[in-house]
């Protein structure tokens, strides 16, 4: 009978599409968490790079009467690292401690932070951990800029 | 004898018909087990992944136990109540140290829901009108006897009615009350026959109700089911009249066509007292003479007999298609109504979560901007003012309501080394505009950002101009 054969069609349909719906919702959740984590990490990297860029080589600055302005590599790296350690300690619990690479040249600080975030739903497809990375540069600027600045 | 016989019944052996009746009964194989197994295969990995490594194991064992239960004694389990029980346990049971029960309860709820939905229509309870339960031996015997009786009555009518009469067996019309066992169309009119093959004493009371009494093996009389055959005939008369009125309106002008109803009792051991019946009730041997000797108000010509037969058969053909579609549509509506909450919960849950993530990303940006603005201040007071202004400026751009933002600031380290300002932004979330969002407790997102102050900036006196 036609009605008998078509019994519970919606149930079959739901059973087939439920994994798809849940996958979509799961992807949205994990994707969203990934975006939020990436944004927080970027904020830390930006701050760390700028913190490092405040550490000038004072001896060279004085020796050149303010003409030669360069970063003190050791101080700049230490400042950037101090910033990263302080800020990351207050953030979400990562799967493993994030790794930080800090590169300092004469007028630029480069901060690269790499971390791993555990997933909630993508585990189903054996994607337990997703890497998150943020990179930031800060250059030394000097002199009087147009507009007065702070 | 008439050779003009139309059989609208499906040509099945009697034992197949009994088997069909059995298949819709409580003896039928419990439905939905295979579907539940498929659902378990899909849900166990999904749910178990949340609590590894034992989530899969426990959820799998629970699913297996339910499937075995359904296979063995599924018909005797009240799946609806079990569903309520499991779902309630899923809500109220604290996870704590037993986190693995979460996936197991989730899978169990889904399986119970599916099994309940798949079997909710099959019924299985006892009928309150004394009718034998589907699947019972008595019901099976009744079905077999009924079909045998209908076939027997059809043969007798075909043999005893003159050739001018047309006999239609098993006609089913839209809006009818089930099959019309026999419809006879001939010069004396249209006759609708409902066959009852029931032994025992059958009485139609003064109020029109029917009563059937049988004698048990020990000689004790007991009441047996009969229903109201007269009402069934009357509903089918109405269906035939409506069908003919639509297709052959000419028959109902001038002298309207009168449709006769008959309840025919075919069992040889029927003791009939039906003088008060609204529809004439006769024994089988009286049926054909009553039809052929009837004196109608309006006689039907041969051409009219053919028109009536064609109209009714055409209506039955179209009605079977329409009824099937209507039943399917109604069933689909019910199922969609049941499943829609699940889909909507997923949809609105995803929307709500998207809002949380968007707000979290936005407050990170606002905290960042506020701290950077504060780091450009000339003094702690100036830094505070700059942070407040900055928040008001950038919040709308990232989709936040500036009036609802709560800003905390720390400028106590403005003149230390390293000097810094810290901005903490908190933003309350509101889900009340989402369905069921009012149930979500008040929550907020928070972000903090520290910004180091450039010690070489003029005018803030951080002690870097320490001349030798």
Boltz contact constraints between the chains, C-beta under 6 A:
constraints:
  - contact:
      token1: [A, 2]
      token2: [B, 324]
      max_distance: 6.0
  - contact:
      token1: [A, 3]
      token2: [B, 327]
      max_distance: 6.0
  - contact:
      token1: [A, 6]
      token2: [B, 328]
      max_distance: 6.0
  - contact:
      token1: [A, 8]
      token2: [B, 118]
      max_distance: 6.0
  - contact:
      token1: [A, 10]
      token2: [B, 335]
      max_distance: 6.0
  - contact:
      token1: [A, 10]
      token2: [B, 336]
      max_distance: 6.0
  - contact:
      token1: [A, 10]
      token2: [B, 339]
      max_distance: 6.0
  - contact:
      token1: [A, 11]
      token2: [B, 117]
      max_distance: 6.0
  - contact:
      token1: [A, 14]
      token2: [B, 339]
      max_distance: 6.0
  - contact:
      token1: [A, 15]
      token2: [B, 39]
      max_distance: 6.0
  - contact:
      token1: [A, 19]
      token2: [B, 42]
      max_distance: 6.0
  - contact:
      token1: [A, 21]
      token2: [B, 346]
      max_distance: 6.0
  - contact:
      token1: [A, 25]
      token2: [B, 346]
      max_distance: 6.0
  - contact:
      token1: [A, 25]
      token2: [B, 350]
      max_distance: 6.0
  - contact:
      token1: [A, 28]
      token2: [B, 350]
      max_distance: 6.0
  - contact:
      token1: [A, 29]
      token2: [B, 353]
      max_distance: 6.0
  - contact:
      token1: [A, 32]
      token2: [B, 357]
      max_distance: 6.0
  - contact:
      token1: [A, 36]
      token2: [B, 357]
      max_distance: 6.0
  - contact:
      token1: [A, 36]
      token2: [B, 360]
      max_distance: 6.0
  - contact:
      token1: [A, 36]
      token2: [B, 361]
      max_distance: 6.0
  - contact:
      token1: [A, 39]
      token2: [B, 361]
      max_distance: 6.0
  - contact:
      token1: [A, 39]
      token2: [B, 364]
      max_distance: 6.0
  - contact:
      token1: [A, 40]
      token2: [B, 364]
      max_distance: 6.0
  - contact:
      token1: [A, 43]
      token2: [B, 364]
      max_distance: 6.0
  - contact:
      token1: [A, 43]
      token2: [B, 368]
      max_distance: 6.0
  - contact:
      token1: [A, 43]
      token2: [B, 449]
      max_distance: 6.0
  - contact:
      token1: [A, 51]
      token2: [B, 452]
      max_distance: 6.0
  - contact:
      token1: [A, 54]
      token2: [B, 452]
      max_distance: 6.0
  - contact:
      token1: [A, 54]
      token2: [B, 454]
      max_distance: 6.0
  - contact:
      token1: [A, 123]
      token2: [B, 49]
      max_distance: 6.0
  - contact:
      token1: [A, 124]
      token2: [B, 45]
      max_distance: 6.0
  - contact:
      token1: [A, 124]
      token2: [B, 46]
      max_distance: 6.0
  - contact:
      token1: [A, 124]
      token2: [B, 49]
      max_distance: 6.0
  - contact:
      token1: [A, 150]
      token2: [B, 376]
      max_distance: 6.0
